[in-house]
Each structure stands twice: as structure tokens, then as C-alpha cells.
Amino acid sequence: MTTITMATTKGGAGKTTTAQMIIGAVHQLGYTVGVIDCDENQTLSRWLRNASRMAVENVVVLEESQVVAAIQKFQRKYDLVLIDTPGGYSQSTVFAIGCSDLVLIPLQLSHSDVVEAEKTYRLVKSTSRMLDRKIKARLLYTDYTPKTKVAKRVRRAVEDLDLPTMKTRLHHLVAFKELTFSGKVPKKGAAGAQGQLLVQEMHDMGCLDFMQELKEAS
């Protein structure tokens, strides 16, 4: 069982898109997924209910005092528990981080994204020290446009802050926008490949301990 939290103190950084790709890629491989939505906007929950055809149990938990209990319940039931948190600081985010094996911090190519990504990373480290347990955290570039000046500038800023990043990047692709309507997580093309690479990278990090081996999705 693995628990992954999507967290950032900045809204609109790509949490939902990242969550959709992870859920889809893991589900396609035949593993069970449970989703806990602590974001009052409930974008991921609406997508799972109205567009997605995946057999994924989803619960919305907006009461901070109920977050840990909901996570622990899902941890007993599913291979992967994915938690979506509010786009800002909240006690729910701290609770989710504290229950996690990995925290993914999405950021897009802007100065404000870098600032908030650093804040979120420091929050993970503080929570880790408070609980005296190791919690992995990685920044993940989303809506990424390679070979641009802004991409180079943002990467340099992140490196200067010594913030760890995922090697996989989710590019600025139409397929990521289409899945919000179709509910179909891409299996092929650049978007599908990036989703699979992200799961492979998390597996290689030792964060998907329920996977004995990665098998190709049908």
C-alpha cells in the first residue's frame, strides 16, 4: 500500500491533471485505487463521478478532523491511496502529508509557482521532522514547455533553492485538457508515455511498494 498526496500552496499548478494521470496509469495496470478529495473545489471528485469510467472509490473529506481517519480506512482497502489537497495552506494538507509516503508538488513555469513550491516543500520537511518519519517530496513540472527561456529560468531557480524534482515532466499537451471532458486517461502518444514514465519513476524510487513489477497496460 502506498499513499501519495498532491500538495501545493498555490492554486492552478496542475494537481488535478497529475492526479488524473497517476490514477489512470495505476488503474490500467490492474491495481486498486482509492481517492480522498480534501479540496473544497472538488474538481477531481466531479471528474471521477461524471467523466471517468474507472472503478475508483472516491470520498470528499472537507472536515479537517476526519482526514486522518479517512486515509487510514482507505489504506486498509487499496493498493494506492491518492489524496488531493486544497490549493493553499490548510490543516488538512498537513494531516495528509503526515500520512503519506510521497508528496508530489506540481508547479508550472512562473515565479509564483516556484515560491509556493518551495513553501510546500518546507512544509513537508517540517511535518516529517515533527513526526520523526521520512516523507519523500518531489516537485513535478506540469504544463511544461521545453526549450523555452522561461523553462530554463524556472529550472535554474529551482536548482538554486536545492529543491528535488521528478525527472518526468508533464508537458503542455492538448490530451491533458481533453481528458477533463472525455474522462479517458491517455494510454498512447506523448501524454500517455509521460503518465507511464511518472509511475515508473515513482516505482523506481521505491514509492509504489505494492507493485512487484510494472507490466504494460493493455
Secondary structure, DSSP 8 states (H G I E B T S, - for coil): -EEEEE--SSTTSSHHHHHHHHHHHHHHTT--EEEEE--TT-HHHHHHHHT--S--EEEE---GGGHHHHHHHHHTT-SEEEEE--SS--HHHHHHHHT-SEEEEEE-SSHHHHHHHHHHHHHHHHHHHHHTS--EEEEEE-SB-SSSHHHHHHHHHHHHTT--B-S---B--HHHHHHHHH-----SHHHHHHHHHHHHHHHHTT--TT-SS-----
